[in-house]
Amino acid sequence: MSENLNSNNIDNNEFNLINEESDYKDLITRLNEIKSTIALLEKTIFK
């Protein structure tokens, strides 16, 4: 039975790592969008 629990824990850990990686990629994408928006605003303001 402990083998089954260990297997489930490993599966859950792998799933969590995949989710964390996905969250990280989403965050980087969002930060790049914010960076682009700020650059556009700076161009508009300082024209």
Secondary structure, DSSP 8 states (H G I E B T S, - for coil): -HHHHHHHHHHHHHHHHHHHHHHHHHHHHHHHHHHHHHHHHHHHHT-
